Every structure is written in structure tokens, then in C-alpha cells.
């Protein structure tokens, strides 16, 4: 019997599609205050960004590490703004929940606060990033102050700063010794005072990372800095077992590289044996 208008009106509404709660800039400090560890992974494209987002990763970092992990460069130094804008747009298009942070590449922010502002505006307007990340401490405090005053959230980066690898003599642990530890702590406090919303601490002694973390109201995200940070970040290819070599602090939580290699070999064999495509993959008419 057809439904009457009364029947239709009283019928239960279909459940709304589930929309994940967005992880935003204020969520960083809220996580720290609640004692909840913050998760961050690098992402460089829409495919992996969607997977990480659906897995519950809080923050996706479109890192200049795209250079030596995806583009075949020997370091991060050759990466350009145009390359990171494209990668950031891809990641932002797939992220329904995660906060998207993008690096400012080497040579695109150091000269002045105005240069940092111009590059950051591109990352937000063209790339769709929610925040930008800069390397350095007190020397870029005014850059951070200008950006945050203009409504651009900034994540700092201290310890091993890969863009400065030539100046610091390679990829080695930073912050060793009391003097170096005091300098790093002073840099962290300066970034916080300038308005940074979080700070990545890379390859520093674990006791120092914990000291910095407890000294700040904003969260720290560690990479090779021990468990005392407020969160952790890894390059996704290290996390997934995709790299030929990974740093000591990394851990492979899967062997995606082996699975991809096996799938590739199976594909090559099936094509050569002419078992693919089969009837189920073929249109008869």
C-alpha cells in the first residue's frame, strides 16, 4: 500500500554519512594537555594521504623529504616551492580529518620575514595547507611572529635541520653537551614566544627532548628524539619498509616494499604467460 504523506513524514530519516572530526591547529595543544600522543607521518600524494588519513594519523607533513625519498635527489636542498605546492594540493585533497602541514623549502624563507610570508601564502592559497614548517630557532623568530600575526600557523623544527646539513657537517645528533642543550632550549622558547603551534625535534638526546617538551606549553613532535616528546613523526617510506636504508631511529611497521615487489613480479609473469588479462577482464562485444 503506498505511503501517505503522514507515513512519509513519520518515517525515520536515513543515517547521515559519518564525517570524521577534523584535527585542527588547536587540537595540537589540546592533545598535549590531555596527555594524548600526537601522530604525524609524511605524505606526498593523494593515494597515501587518503590511507594515512583513514588510519587516524593526526597530522600529515608534506615534507621537503620528498626530494630524497620520491624525486631521486641526494638531499632536500633542490626541492622547489612549485614541487611542494603540487604535492601539498594532492595531500590536502585527500585529507578529510588530518591537519596538513607543509615545509618551506630551502632558500624560500631565510632571507626575511617577508620572503617567508610570500612563500607561506602560496602554500596555503595554492597548496591548501593548514600550516607551514620552518627550520631554525631564534634567528627565524621574527619570521614566525609575522606569519602567526598574519594568521598562518607555524610549526618549528630544531635539532638536526636537514636544510642546514652543509653547515652542521652532515646528518648527526644535535644538542649534545650542556651549552648546546641550553641553546636548543632557548631556541624552542623563542619559537613558542613568537607564536609557533608545535616544534619538531629531530635527532637530539632523549633527556634533552623530554626537558624541552616539559618546558613548553606547545607540543613537541619527535623524530629520533625519544619517547618523551608529545608526539612522533616518521617518513612514511621508513615506516612502511619501502626504503633501501633507514636511519637508526626509524622502525618499519610493515614490509610494503616487499609486497609491491611481489605484486610486480606476479604481474610481469602473468602478462608474459598470457594468463592476464583473462576472460573476466575482457569485453566480448
BAFI-3210 file (N, C-alpha, C; in Angstrom, 3 decimals, decimal comma, padded with zeros to 6 digits):
// residues 285
n [1|2|3|4|5|6|7|8|9|10|11|12|13|14|15|16|17|18|19|20|21|22|23|24|25|26|27|28|29|30|31|32|33|34|35|36|37|38|39|40|41|42|43|44|45|46|47|48|49|50|51|52|53|54|55|56|57|58|59|60|61|62|63|64|65|66|67|68|69|70|71|72|73|74|75|76|77|78|79|80|81|82|83|84|85|86|87|88|89|90|91|92|93|94|95|96|97|98|99|100|101|102|103|104|105|106|107|108|109|110|111|112|113|114|115|116|117|118|119|120|121|122|123|124|125|126|127|128|129|130|131|132|133|134|135|136|137|138|139|140|141|142|143|144|145|146|147|148|149|150|151|152|153|154|155|156|157|158|159|160|161|162|163|164|165|166|167|168|169|170|171|172|173|174|175|176|177|178|179|180|181|182|183|184|185|186|187|188|189|190|191|192|193|194|195|196|197|198|199|200|201|202|203|204|205|206|207|208|209|210|211|212|213|214|215|216|217|218|219|220|221|222|223|224|225|226|227|228|229|230|231|232|233|234|235|236|237|238|239|240|241|242|243|244|245|246|247|248|249|250|251|252|253|254|255|256|257|258|259|260|261|262|263|264|265|266|267|268|269|270|271|272|273|274|275|276|277|278|279|280|281|282|283|284|285]
n.u [000,853|000,662|002,603|001,196|001,221|001,470|002,585|005,028|006,228|006,609|008,414|011,558|014,548|017,211|020,400|022,962|025,878|028,963|031,169|034,462|035,850|037,515|041,009|042,543|044,520|044,245|043,853|046,326|047,547|045,546|045,731|048,234|047,734|045,883|047,400|047,613|049,215|050,527|050,173|052,110|052,817|054,831|053,586|053,066|051,398|048,045|047,078|048,499|048,048|045,268|045,058|046,574|045,152|042,635|043,471|043,772|045,840|047,025|048,316|049,516|052,513|053,752|056,605|059,841|061,384|060,438|062,177|064,575|063,304|061,318|061,843|064,381|066,585|069,723|069,551|067,463|067,734|067,442|064,671|061,762|059,488|057,315|057,199|056,515|054,076|052,399|052,483|051,438|048,833|047,793|047,875|046,264|043,833|042,985|042,815|040,588|040,366|042,892|045,364|047,091|050,370|052,966|056,320|058,519|060,600|064,223|065,892|063,684|062,625|064,453|065,735|064,231|061,473|059,416|059,881|059,420|056,716|055,576|056,121|054,755|052,114|051,587|051,664|049,395|047,270|047,516|048,338|046,721|047,432|047,285|049,058|052,478|055,931|059,036|062,594|064,880|065,787|066,027|066,911|064,944|062,767|061,422|060,373|058,512|056,849|055,726|054,329|052,475|051,072|049,802|047,942|048,842|049,528|052,408|054,801|057,676|061,143|063,727|067,035|068,506|068,591|067,775|068,037|070,200|072,409|074,946|076,144|076,190|077,683|076,774|074,468|073,926|073,643|072,277|072,574|074,123|075,867|076,079|076,075|075,179|072,683|071,407|071,283|069,555|067,209|066,695|066,176|063,817|062,046|061,997|060,736|058,220|057,379|057,178|054,964|054,709|053,017|053,690|056,611|058,993|061,334|064,365|066,583|067,973|069,373|067,485|066,923|067,189|065,202|062,932|063,170|062,859|060,260|058,742|059,125|057,720|054,554|053,388|053,113|055,671|057,077|058,594|061,432|063,585|064,159|063,405|060,962|059,885|058,749|055,840|054,592|055,071|056,895|057,428|059,139|057,193|057,962|060,008|058,580|056,907|058,534|059,704|062,083|065,497|067,464|067,307|067,214|068,642|066,768|064,329|061,493|060,234|056,963|055,679|056,045|055,868|057,288|058,326|055,924|054,934|056,925|056,614|054,005|054,477|056,242|054,531|052,653|054,217|054,903|052,352|051,461|053,391|052,969|050,536|048,265|046,984|045,367|042,467|039,391|037,544|038,368|037,876|036,093|033,470|031,949]
n.v [-001,187|002,225|004,770|007,268|010,924|011,435|009,034|009,094|011,357|010,573|008,562|007,131|009,026|008,545|007,414|009,849|010,309|009,240|011,594|012,266|013,825|016,831|017,284|019,949|023,031|024,024|021,553|020,413|021,543|020,846|018,051|017,695|018,762|016,939|014,721|013,019|011,240|012,645|011,880|011,782|011,608|011,665|012,658|012,592|012,475|011,950|009,334|007,859|009,708|009,563|006,947|007,110|009,092|007,883|005,906|007,207|008,984|011,921|014,235|015,239|015,562|017,347|016,981|018,431|016,321|014,888|015,202|013,522|011,123|010,618|011,952|011,405|012,947|013,806|015,067|017,244|019,772|020,620|020,840|022,529|025,348|025,165|022,387|021,460|022,752|021,431|018,797|019,291|020,168|017,779|016,086|017,561|017,414|014,871|014,560|014,197|014,351|014,793|017,205|019,273|019,917|021,760|021,861|024,695|025,149|024,973|028,064|029,650|031,179|032,098|034,578|036,807|037,931|038,769|037,321|034,740|034,985|035,411|032,946|031,195|032,027|031,129|028,369|027,984|029,172|028,118|025,488|024,505|023,947|023,636|024,620|025,748|024,625|025,533|025,550|026,146|028,383|030,943|032,717|032,826|033,792|036,242|035,878|033,873|035,265|037,231|035,603|034,179|036,335|037,077|035,145|032,630|029,475|028,141|025,575|024,763|023,660|021,980|020,923|018,351|019,813|019,285|020,969|022,494|020,894|021,111|023,126|022,152|019,925|017,430|014,618|014,311|013,695|016,303|018,908|017,896|017,994|020,513|023,256|023,261|022,119|024,083|026,150|025,045|024,760|027,461|028,315|026,890|028,015|030,606|030,261|029,381|031,684|033,428|032,504|029,953|026,849|024,274|022,153|020,402|018,054|016,887|014,195|014,513|014,156|011,986|012,740|015,537|016,187|015,500|017,338|019,776|019,398|019,365|021,939|023,570|024,970|024,416|021,614|019,084|017,304|014,369|012,990|010,602|011,371|010,247|008,942|010,861|013,075|014,964|013,835|011,843|011,560|010,076|009,454|008,288|006,196|004,953|004,069|002,182|000,229|000,648|001,673|001,405|001,895|002,896|005,316|004,887|005,520|004,988|002,807|-000,041|-000,665|-002,344|-004,284|-003,060|-002,550|-005,086|-006,426|-004,945|-005,398|-008,168|-008,254|-006,888|-008,624|-010,843|-009,733|-009,204|-011,844|-012,942|-011,464|-012,160|-014,877|-014,829|-015,176|-013,101|-010,368|-012,143|-013,942|-012,688|-010,106|-009,065|-007,564|-008,878|-007,954]
n.w [000,000|-000,931|000,648|002,730|002,908|005,665|006,549|005,218|006,307|008,921|008,774|009,701|009,395|007,056|008,181|008,645|006,648|007,986|009,231|009,832|012,757|012,410|012,704|014,049|014,216|016,965|018,128|018,506|020,821|022,589|022,556|023,755|026,320|027,216|027,423|025,273|022,792|019,852|016,434|013,489|010,046|007,091|003,876|000,385|-001,753|-003,079|-002,846|-000,783|001,237|001,645|002,659|005,052|006,374|006,754|008,441|010,793|011,356|012,833|011,829|008,719|007,107|004,545|003,493|002,704|002,380|000,316|-001,715|-001,406|-001,042|-002,916|-005,334|-006,144|-005,469|-003,912|-001,510|000,511|-000,468|-003,265|-003,660|-004,787|-004,445|-006,220|-006,657|-004,094|-003,703|-005,532|-004,479|-001,935|-002,533|-003,548|-001,280|000,528|-000,789|-000,267|002,453|004,944|007,670|008,868|009,933|007,729|007,160|005,671|004,447|004,165|001,499|001,231|000,955|000,499|002,501|004,372|004,014|004,815|006,934|005,236|002,878|003,834|004,415|001,858|000,578|002,276|001,964|-000,628|-000,135|001,436|-000,086|-002,737|-002,321|-000,279|002,329|005,940|007,735|008,049|007,998|009,389|009,476|012,141|014,907|017,162|015,209|013,280|014,570|014,235|011,719|012,242|013,963|012,283|010,452|012,087|013,081|010,796|010,511|009,774|010,688|012,318|012,424|014,177|013,777|015,172|016,291|014,479|011,463|008,331|006,062|006,650|006,408|005,229|006,690|009,304|009,140|008,198|008,694|011,837|015,378|017,336|019,880|021,947|025,024|027,596|026,895|024,219|024,628|026,161|024,299|022,407|023,917|024,450|021,855|021,340|023,224|022,250|019,769|020,615|022,018|019,898|018,625|017,478|016,831|017,342|017,676|015,847|016,913|016,053|016,036|018,628|021,944|024,052|026,819|026,659|024,799|026,268|028,343|026,958|026,032|028,394|029,170|027,538|026,531|024,155|021,863|021,279|018,567|018,008|016,263|016,180|018,767|021,119|023,534|025,116|023,938|022,814|020,687|017,690|014,598|011,429|008,357|005,750|004,039|005,424|007,643|006,466|005,452|002,938|002,120|000,972|002,788|006,170|008,812|012,127|014,118|012,989|012,381|010,829|010,299|008,668|005,636|003,016|000,724|-000,014|-000,533|-002,697|-004,577|-004,941|-006,002|-008,374|-009,691|-010,023|-011,745|-014,051|-014,749|-015,270|-017,489|-019,396|-019,564|-020,686|-019,152|-018,107|-019,593|-018,357|-019,176|-017,465|-017,434|-019,876|-022,576|-024,373|-026,476]
ca.u [000,000|001,540|002,678|000,528|002,139|001,742|003,508|006,336|006,790|006,970|009,434|012,867|015,487|018,395|021,536|023,883|027,206|029,881|032,227|035,420|036,109|038,749|042,108|042,898|045,653|044,038|043,896|047,699|047,742|044,570|046,287|049,299|047,139|045,176|048,352|047,396|050,331|050,183|050,772|052,413|053,561|054,955|052,754|053,453|050,431|046,682|046,820|048,966|047,395|043,954|045,253|047,017|044,045|041,632|044,062|043,699|047,013|046,556|048,964|050,262|053,571|054,252|057,975|060,801|061,950|060,016|063,342|065,415|062,503|060,438|062,303|065,702|067,658|070,632|069,171|066,239|068,064|066,947|063,216|061,262|058,146|056,347|057,059|055,784|052,690|051,680|052,353|050,543|047,466|047,373|047,626|045,121|042,605|042,607|042,752|039,290|040,496|044,231|045,941|048,114|051,484|053,925|057,613|059,006|061,876|065,464|066,058|062,419|062,118|065,501|066,245|063,477|060,094|058,563|060,053|058,715|055,278|055,185|056,131|053,693|050,828|051,410|051,374|048,009|046,320|047,616|048,506|045,671|047,990|046,727|050,169|053,786|057,020|060,298|063,737|065,638|065,316|065,922|067,195|063,733|061,658|060,646|059,624|057,378|055,956|054,978|053,405|051,369|050,271|049,022|047,001|049,454|050,117|053,789|055,454|059,121|061,941|065,020|067,879|069,026|067,797|068,392|068,374|071,489|073,355|076,297|076,682|076,369|078,618|076,129|073,324|074,403|072,887|072,491|072,184|074,940|076,617|075,217|075,952|074,310|071,334|070,840|070,969|068,363|066,068|066,430|065,539|062,449|061,261|061,819|059,721|056,935|057,024|056,842|053,648|054,686|051,969|054,326|058,009|059,603|062,671|064,954|067,900|068,608|069,317|066,149|066,700|067,006|063,876|061,937|063,298|062,226|058,820|058,110|059,323|056,864|053,105|053,051|053,627|056,843|056,926|059,936|061,904|064,898|064,330|062,909|059,528|059,441|058,081|054,370|054,140|056,142|056,764|058,350|058,985|056,308|058,642|060,706|057,559|056,268|059,509|059,867|063,394|066,664|068,173|066,534|068,012|068,550|065,580|063,110|061,026|059,327|055,761|055,193|057,006|055,133|058,194|058,359|054,622|054,848|057,834|055,995|052,883|055,042|056,749|053,374|052,067|055,095|054,768|051,015|051,407|054,247|052,323|049,235|047,144|046,328|044,021|041,646|038,026|036,828|038,864|037,754|034,760|033,214|031,377]
ca.v [000,000|003,398|005,559|008,572|011,966|011,268|007,912|009,525|012,321|009,931|007,538|007,540|009,547|007,712|007,919|010,709|009,728|009,543|012,535|012,291|015,131|017,384|017,595|021,315|023,598|023,969|020,165|020,092|021,855|020,056|016,705|017,766|018,977|015,718|013,621|012,119|011,322|013,137|011,072|012,503|010,906|012,407|012,221|013,374|012,274|011,735|007,921|007,536|010,620|009,000|005,765|007,550|009,841|006,912|005,129|008,002|009,832|013,263|015,299|014,815|016,512|017,334|017,364|018,554|014,979|014,382|015,257|012,331|009,909|010,424|012,593|010,918|013,880|013,350|015,747|018,049|021,132|021,053|020,890|023,865|025,699|024,611|020,948|021,242|023,196|020,335|017,698|019,714|020,139|016,376|015,593|018,274|016,965|013,550|014,563|014,583|014,565|015,174|018,532|019,207|020,842|021,643|022,504|025,732|024,610|025,723|029,242|030,325|031,888|032,503|035,926|037,832|037,572|038,998|036,182|033,620|035,241|035,200|031,509|030,566|032,348|030,186|027,033|027,946|029,517|027,205|024,107|024,061|023,548|024,252|025,215|025,585|024,269|026,215|025,111|027,213|028,846|032,379|033,504|032,986|034,144|037,333|035,281|033,189|036,288|037,825|034,614|033,916|037,547|037,117|034,030|031,428|028,667|027,737|024,507|024,919|022,442|022,158|019,737|018,139|020,524|018,779|022,012|023,061|019,786|021,537|023,969|021,406|018,827|016,152|014,166|013,775|014,096|017,681|019,196|017,198|018,909|021,462|024,510|023,022|021,880|025,373|026,889|024,472|025,121|028,879|028,400|026,398|029,014|031,753|029,905|029,401|033,070|034,073|032,051|028,615|025,996|023,000|022,119|019,102|017,869|015,789|013,635|015,092|013,188|011,834|013,573|016,927|016,294|015,498|018,623|020,794|019,127|019,772|023,376|024,284|024,745|023,847|020,242|018,701|016,097|013,821|012,044|010,283|012,180|009,528|008,838|011,952|014,138|014,905|013,075|011,255|011,624|009,287|009,456|007,132|005,079|004,250|003,413|001,084|-000,720|000,891|002,243|000,516|002,185|003,744|005,724|004,044|005,821|004,591|001,438|-000,489|-001,289|-003,237|-004,514|-002,711|-002,699|-006,496|-006,764|-004,303|-006,120|-009,457|-007,993|-006,518|-009,852|-011,642|-009,066|-009,456|-013,254|-013,187|-010,896|-012,945|-016,188|-014,539|-015,509|-011,811|-010,390|-013,319|-013,673|-011,788|-008,755|-008,796|-007,257|-009,760|-007,168]
ca.w [000,000|-000,992|001,873|002,737|003,367|007,086|006,696|004,753|007,242|010,182|008,556|010,236|008,404|006,825|008,954|007,912|006,426|009,080|008,884|010,939|013,356|011,862|013,617|013,681|014,950|018,421|018,586|018,892|022,232|023,339|022,705|024,763|027,641|027,598|027,504|024,138|021,854|018,518|015,368|012,253|009,004|005,850|002,746|-000,782|-002,836|-002,612|-002,547|000,562|002,186|001,980|003,506|006,373|006,965|007,201|009,534|012,010|011,577|013,179|011,065|007,537|006,794|003,174|003,792|001,616|002,240|-000,993|-002,593|-001,360|-000,906|-004,063|-006,560|-006,507|-005,133|-002,861|-000,270|000,392|-000,904|-004,578|-003,741|-005,086|-003,988|-007,168|-006,402|-002,842|-003,875|-006,184|-003,520|-000,860|-003,059|-003,636|000,077|001,095|-001,446|000,248|003,924|005,479|009,099|009,328|009,743|006,683|007,372|004,585|004,631|003,277|001,020|001,407|000,120|000,207|003,681|005,299|003,777|005,537|007,254|004,069|001,979|004,456|004,272|000,469|000,312|003,067|001,336|-001,729|000,385|001,903|-001,144|-003,875|-001,881|000,639|003,626|007,146|008,484|007,398|008,902|009,116|010,271|012,798|016,209|017,400|014,008|012,479|015,454|013,639|010,619|012,851|014,515|011,184|009,900|013,008|013,119|009,561|010,509|009,196|011,751|012,055|013,176|014,151|013,582|015,840|016,364|013,140|010,456|007,102|005,099|007,052|006,528|004,867|007,758|010,552|008,920|007,919|009,487|013,100|016,561|017,774|021,259|022,932|025,877|028,296|026,150|023,067|025,142|026,562|023,079|021,791|024,748|024,213|020,541|021,468|023,942|021,361|018,785|021,300|022,308|018,634|018,193|016,876|017,403|017,690|017,255|015,573|017,485|015,284|016,383|019,808|023,050|024,626|028,008|026,243|024,176|027,340|029,044|026,119|025,988|029,653|029,345|026,601|026,550|022,856|021,781|020,505|017,751|017,943|015,259|016,713|019,974|022,288|023,802|025,983|023,176|022,854|019,527|016,885|013,153|010,620|006,907|005,576|003,400|006,501|008,460|005,744|004,934|001,500|001,837|000,957|004,027|007,071|009,970|013,321|014,920|012,282|012,583|009,774|010,844|007,631|004,558|001,805|-000,407|-000,415|-001,108|-004,010|-005,471|-005,254|-006,905|-009,674|-010,328|-010,427|-012,917|-015,194|-015,112|-015,826|-018,836|-020,292|-019,744|-021,293|-018,272|-017,864|-018,996|-018,535|-019,659|-016,560|-017,651|-021,309|-023,083|-025,507|-027,586]
c.u [000,889|001,509|001,936|001,544|002,479|002,756|004,930|007,002|007,274|008,047|010,775|013,796|016,664|019,568|022,470|025,227|028,147|030,994|033,204|035,620|037,474|039,766|042,667|044,072|045,415|044,082|045,289|047,915|046,767|045,075|047,360|048,704|046,418|046,115|048,199|048,523|049,837|050,905|050,946|053,174|053,751|053,979|053,072|052,456|049,069|046,429|047,254|048,323|046,032|044,089|045,623|045,899|042,991|042,153|044,061|044,929|046,541|047,054|049,754|051,245|054,011|055,681|058,810|061,616|061,418|061,206|064,144|064,628|061,648|061,024|063,717|066,837|068,520|070,286|067,869|066,491|067,507|065,426|062,745|059,872|057,103|056,127|056,249|054,350|051,860|051,451|051,369|049,097|046,950|047,022|046,380|043,804|042,089|042,376|041,398|039,378|041,813|044,540|047,077|049,128|052,457|055,208|057,751|060,391|063,051|065,525|064,798|061,851|063,204|065,863|065,530|062,112|059,165|058,673|059,314|057,209|054,823|055,130|054,990|052,316|050,564|051,024|049,926|047,021|046,327|047,677|047,404|046,183|047,255|047,794|051,448|054,829|058,307|061,380|064,428|064,981|065,201|066,119|065,958|062,530|060,794|059,847|058,342|056,361|055,097|053,930|052,211|050,473|049,387|048,047|047,525|050,097|051,494|054,210|056,954|059,831|063,339|065,766|068,587|068,087|068,403|068,772|069,744|072,584|074,778|076,954|076,994|077,244|077,982|075,021|073,819|073,611|073,289|072,125|072,969|075,789|075,714|075,019|075,012|072,868|070,664|070,460|069,687|067,115|065,697|065,752|064,073|061,554|061,013|060,756|058,328|056,469|056,601|055,520|053,587|053,660|052,496|055,772|058,424|061,003|063,296|066,359|068,604|068,519|067,940|065,947|066,485|065,630|062,784|061,975|062,618|060,705|058,109|058,242|058,368|055,394|052,641|053,678|054,907|056,542|058,329|060,189|063,361|065,193|063,719|061,418|058,998|058,810|056,565|053,786|055,341|055,832|057,796|058,109|058,248|056,997|059,491|059,712|057,006|057,244|059,724|061,290|064,484|067,483|067,295|067,406|067,734|067,253|064,277|062,742|060,048|058,150|055,084|056,280|056,295|056,016|058,246|057,048|054,470|055,748|057,229|054,837|053,390|055,559|055,595|052,719|052,900|054,936|053,424|050,886|052,215|053,662|050,981|048,066|046,415|046,446|043,278|040,251|037,282|037,262|038,601|036,307|034,547|032,721|031,629]
c.v [001,237|004,181|006,867|009,621|011,845|010,156|008,345|010,444|011,659|008,865|008,021|007,991|008,596|008,272|008,749|010,018|010,164|010,455|012,606|013,702|015,619|017,651|018,941|021,811|023,594|022,554|019,771|020,334|021,041|018,632|016,690|017,870|017,733|014,522|012,605|012,298|011,705|012,292|011,917|011,579|011,859|011,832|013,147|013,273|011,926|010,291|007,572|008,450|010,088|007,813|006,185|008,292|008,884|006,043|005,905|008,824|011,272|014,332|014,710|015,919|016,329|017,868|017,594|017,270|014,283|014,316|013,977|011,045|009,605|010,921|012,205|011,874|013,297|013,959|016,495|019,388|021,520|021,243|022,330|024,092|025,069|023,117|020,694|021,739|022,076|019,178|018,058|019,690|018,711|015,827|016,247|017,801|015,660|013,532|015,074|014,925|015,218|016,643|018,412|020,327|020,663|022,399|023,715|025,282|025,548|026,895|030,026|031,084|032,512|033,986|036,990|037,297|037,745|037,850|034,959|033,770|034,946|033,703|030,808|030,828|031,411|028,799|026,914|028,173|028,499|025,740|023,597|023,592|024,254|024,970|024,996|025,240|024,935|025,630|026,321|027,670|030,349|033,203|033,680|033,362|035,258|036,848|034,641|034,197|036,933|036,852|034,388|035,141|037,703|035,947|032,762|030,621|028,134|026,612|024,738|023,599|022,723|020,825|019,554|018,826|020,197|019,856|022,650|022,006|020,196|022,343|023,176|020,167|017,476|015,809|013,518|014,367|015,511|017,815|018,451|018,194|019,991|022,745|024,355|022,804|023,194|026,201|026,370|024,814|026,587|029,084|027,972|027,423|030,240|031,469|029,922|030,833|033,811|033,590|030,697|027,735|024,621|023,078|020,669|019,103|016,648|015,461|014,438|014,074|013,167|012,662|015,047|017,125|016,326|016,810|019,745|020,624|019,589|021,273|024,208|023,985|024,159|022,464|020,121|017,406|015,552|012,953|011,755|011,070|011,519|009,650|009,987|013,113|013,937|014,149|012,563|011,433|010,698|009,592|008,167|005,947|004,291|003,445|002,158|000,080|-000,593|001,311|001,180|000,674|003,094|004,128|004,856|004,270|005,366|003,146|001,101|-001,238|-002,207|-003,395|-004,295|-002,864|-004,129|-006,901|-006,174|-005,001|-007,458|-009,278|-007,655|-007,755|-010,722|-011,062|-009,356|-010,899|-013,525|-012,640|-011,743|-014,330|-016,080|-015,061|-014,255|-010,981|-011,684|-012,947|-012,664|-010,339|-008,263|-008,530|-008,066|-008,980|-005,711]
c.w [000,000|000,304|001,699|003,138|004,834|007,301|006,317|005,756|008,512|010,019|009,092|009,124|008,257|007,607|008,089|007,748|007,543|008,577|010,048|011,461|012,919|012,969|013,171|014,533|016,462|018,989|019,048|020,375|023,093|023,563|023,774|026,157|028,142|027,741|026,401|023,126|020,465|017,473|014,113|011,316|007,835|004,825|001,586|-001,926|-002,244|-002,185|-001,125|001,596|002,592|002,920|004,926|007,105|007,528|008,341|010,848|012,320|011,779|012,216|009,908|007,176|005,349|003,248|002,554|001,483|000,994|-001,938|-002,604|-001,180|-002,128|-005,384|-006,963|-006,235|-004,021|-001,514|-000,497|-000,296|-002,275|-004,662|-003,906|-004,494|-004,914|-006,932|-005,134|-002,915|-004,494|-005,212|-002,404|-001,316|-003,131|-002,261|000,671|000,480|-000,864|001,753|004,394|006,957|009,480|009,065|008,740|006,905|006,221|004,902|003,720|002,812|001,281|000,426|-000,152|001,403|004,537|005,191|004,599|005,934|006,056|003,075|002,524|004,288|002,850|000,133|001,042|002,470|000,167|-001,222|000,867|000,762|-002,273|-003,438|-000,975|001,976|004,761|007,957|007,698|008,447|008,433|010,005|010,898|014,083|016,299|016,143|013,126|013,339|014,859|012,432|011,169|013,371|013,417|010,645|010,818|013,141|011,902|009,456|009,877|010,314|011,348|012,998|013,044|013,963|014,128|015,921|015,039|012,158|009,094|006,089|005,405|007,126|006,173|005,978|009,017|010,378|008,743|008,889|010,779|014,252|016,981|019,268|022,311|023,708|026,431|027,504|024,962|023,501|025,529|025,333|022,441|022,589|024,535|022,856|020,619|022,162|023,075|020,305|019,408|021,546|021,041|018,054|017,528|017,587|017,800|017,195|017,022|016,168|016,825|015,773|017,465|020,934|023,704|025,897|027,661|025,622|025,237|028,114|028,255|026,139|027,249|029,910|028,491|026,847|025,229|022,723|020,963|019,770|017,515|016,733|015,614|017,969|021,208|022,509|024,653|025,265|023,245|021,674|018,760|015,401|012,527|009,150|006,544|004,912|004,396|007,326|007,800|005,171|003,442|001,131|001,811|002,234|004,866|008,255|011,188|014,087|014,261|012,618|011,470|010,405|009,826|006,588|003,226|000,578|-000,920|-001,073|-002,506|-005,019|-005,895|-006,224|-008,304|-010,417|-010,821|-011,675|-014,168|-015,677|-015,786|-017,244|-019,810|-020,567|-020,449|-020,463|-017,811|-019,132|-019,321|-019,020|-018,769|-016,728|-019,070|-021,663|-024,355|-026,704|-027,381]
res [x|x|x|x|x|x|x|x|x|x|x|x|x|x|x|x|x|x|x|x|x|x|x|x|x|x|x|x|x|x|x|x|x|x|x|x|x|x|x|x|x|x|x|x|x|x|x|x|x|x|x|x|x|x|x|x|x|x|x|x|x|x|x|x|x|x|x|x|x|x|x|x|x|x|x|x|x|x|x|x|x|x|x|x|x|x|x|x|x|x|x|x|x|x|x|x|x|x|x|x|x|x|x|x|x|x|x|x|x|x|x|x|x|x|x|x|x|x|x|x|x|x|x|x|x|x|x|x|x|x|x|x|x|x|x|x|x|x|x|x|x|x|x|x|x|x|x|x|x|x|x|x|x|x|x|x|x|x|x|x|x|x|x|x|x|x|x|x|x|x|x|x|x|x|x|x|x|x|x|x|x|x|x|x|x|x|x|x|x|x|x|x|x|x|x|x|x|x|x|x|x|x|x|x|x|x|x|x|x|x|x|x|x|x|x|x|x|x|x|x|x|x|x|x|x|x|x|x|x|x|x|x|x|x|x|x|x|x|x|x|x|x|x|x|x|x|x|x|x|x|x|x|x|x|x|x|x|x|x|x|x|x|x|x|x|x|x|x|x|x|x|x|x|x|x|x|x|x|x|x|x|x|x|x|x]
***
